[in-house]
Amino acid sequence: MKKLLIISLTTTLILSLFSCRQIKKTDVKTEEKTKASESVAPANVSTSGRLLDDAEDGSYWSPVRDAWSDWGNKFMVNEFSLSTDTTDEWASEGDYSLSFDYNKFAEASDTEAAHFFCTDLVETDWTGYTKLTLDVNNLSANEIGLQMYTKSGEWHWSDTEAINVPSGVSHLVYDISEKGVSDPSTVLELGFVLYNCKENNSILLDNIRLEE
């Protein structure tokens, strides 16, 4: 009887120790995963204003490529936009960001650019908003010029000055109080133009917002 009791207690102790080891191992994995996901988002992620796109529902953006060549626009002489998609490679909030893929420019000039646009905006009345903000991850090792534009009213084009975006993650703020939007009550299209792309690569955009 004593022998059976000793065997039973020994078995219980072994199972208990094994269970504790498994729980401890799982806790470590969970803690490591949490730390990794927390480090993805920059500290200054904006949550104010009107969210235009966070890439969580897919991409509603298109590359221009040769779509505008019939208009005789000087930028269509050399159009380097390739494709758009969403990616989980990086995101400033949520799980996904927009990926704009482009070809290397032959040389830096005002006739070489990569255009990406969206005509399916969740908000077309921008009245009262003075800034458009977004988070960007420039995957290139080189600085890239990124310009914002809109088409509003009777499809009138209006753009901002290009912002020079360094390699890595940046938070961009475009002042649209005087430039960038002709008719804020009826915005039909939002687009971005890339300049000075020195290699075939992608730029990632997330958390595009309107702010007052």
Stockholm file with secondary structure:
# STOCKHOLM 1.0

chainA/1-212         MKKLLIISLTTTLILSLFSCRQIKKTDVKTEEKTKASESVAPANVSTSGRLLDDAEDGSYWSPVRDAWSDWGNKFMVNEFSLSTDTTDEWASEGDYSLSFDYNKFAEASDTEAAHFFCTDLVETDWTGYTKLTLDVNNLSANEIGLQMYTKSGEWHWSDTEAINVPSGVSHLVYDISEKGVSDPSTVLELGFVLYNCKENNSILLDNIRLEE
#=GR chainA/1-212 SS CHHHHHHHHHHHHHHHHHHHHHHHHHHHHHHHHHHHHHTTSCTTCCCCSEEEECSTTCCCCEECTTTTGGGTCGGGGEECEEEEEEESSCCSSSSCEEEEEECCCSSCCTTEEEEEEESCCSCCCCTTCCEEEEEEEECSSSCEEEEEEEEETTTEEEECCCEEECSEEEEEEEECSSSSCSCTTCEEEEEEEEECCCSSEEEEEEEEEEEC
#=GC SS_cons         CHHHHHHHHHHHHHHHHHHHHHHHHHHHHHHHHHHHHHTTSCTTCCCCSEEEECSTTCCCCEECTTTTGGGTCGGGGEECEEEEEEESSCCSSSSCEEEEEECCCSSCCTTEEEEEEESCCSCCCCTTCCEEEEEEEECSSSCEEEEEEEEETTTEEEECCCEEECSEEEEEEEECSSSSCSCTTCEEEEEEEEECCCSSEEEEEEEEEEEC
//
